[in-house]
Amino acid sequence: MAMNRFMHPRNIYKTPPDFIQLAKDFSEFSKITKTDVTGKVTIDFKDPQSLRVLTKCTGACAIYPLLAAVKNQWLMYGTETDANSLKVAQENIQKNNLQDLIKLKINTTSSIIDYLFTENETVYYDFCMCNPPFYSTMMELWESRSPARPPPKNGFTGSPQELITEGGELEFCRKLIAESKKYCYNILIFTSMIGHKFNLAQLIDDLKSDNINYTHTEFCQGRVTRWGLAWTFHDYDLLQLLPPRDKPRKKIQPLVFLLPELPNCTYDLASASNKVKTILDRLGIAYEVVEKRGNTIKIDMVAKVNTWSNQRRKRRQEKRMQEETDVKKMKSNNLELNDMKNGSFEITENTSSHVQSNAELVVNKVIEKNNEDSNAVRSTESEQEGLLGIQVRAVLKIFKKDNEILLETEFINGTLGKEGLHQIVQFIKNNWK
């Protein structure tokens, strides 16, 4: 869905660019344009070569300092961890004759802003901005997009250092918040772009818990939505930066369920969370407690195999196999009884061994059948995992309110969608006993 109607009023693309004029002014740009039968000039945004032409001065190549210096004459200080990106960025600055307004520095440390103050702790900045890598691994990058969604409209040109960092954007921003506390008076406003909405919620909780003044907004352009987070330690009203929307979008309320009291069990947050984790273990769902604060526990869960469906069918199969075993035992007992009535049955050691052997044979066949069914299920689940990847990823929030324990769910991603999460919640409710 196009998000342009939610675009910021000062966005330079509020008025679409004139591709015809740009093609006339820049020969390199004209090489990647196409003209249809109506005379409309377009660009193939799925072509990586076209994107490289458009972005050869962007991303790690100092685009934000270049824009700020050209539009507002601001003095910008850029940092970079990749030596090649730093070299290209410096060339771009020199081509635009902006050496007096833009300074670059290589960052060879593991810090984000800490190293800036090693030589001079008294330097001050009006604001700090960053666009952190979104993902922690390449696997997370590929699994982040559900196969149910249509393919992206743009090509893929990001480099690993631009897309991946240890712990993903959540840990990157948490590290920035931690370092910002140390230099709270050296920088007036700290800002960061956020690529995943569920990370924004966790970062806001972190700022709230430390009583840090913050605000957030959305960046809507084309078919992409990103989020911006800003915070300060100064007595400054950040809400002045964000005028209210004329028509805010309808907020989807999270689903909340009551976790009733269990018999012979303490009705508290710890017991409820342990029960939820026990059920997740039973389903083979991986999980991690990402927050444990006050009356709230948050669990990040990832299900790669659908182990919660067809529970009724599994119970029917177990019941049928048990009934078959009982019937076979009953027939065996009836045969023995008839033989005794006809006088043809003599209780001897050999007869006893024979009866025991038959019983063991029946039991062994049942066990073999169960093992075959179990192996078939495991094989199917393994194939399913290899084909589909993450089926459901969600955040489970267990919290106490008015002496009641509640479960709140937030769907993140996965091939089964929200319906898969609803099925897991239903399984938890059915087994809450």
Secondary structure, DSSP 4 states (H G I P E B T S, - for coil): ---GGG--TT-TTSS---HHHHHHH-HHHHTTEEE-TT--EEE-TT-HHHHHHHTTTSGGGTHHHHHHHHHH---EEEEES-HHHHHHHHHHHHHTT-TTTEEEEE--SS-SSGGGGSS-TT--EEEE------BSSHHHHHHTS-TTSPPPSS-----HHHHB-TTHHHHHHHHHHHHHHHTTTTEEEEEEEES-HHHHHHHHHHHHHTT-EEEEEEEEETTEEEEEEEEESSS--GGGGSPPPSSPPPPPPPEEEEEPPPTTS--SHHHHHHHHHHHHHHHT-EEEEEEEETTEEEEEEEE-S--STTHHHHHHHHHHHHHHHHHHHHHHHHHHHHHHHTT-----HHHHHHHHHHHHHHHHHHHHHHHHHHHHHHHHHHHHHHHH--SEEEEEEEEEETTEEEEEEEEEE-TTHHHHHHHHHHHHHHT--
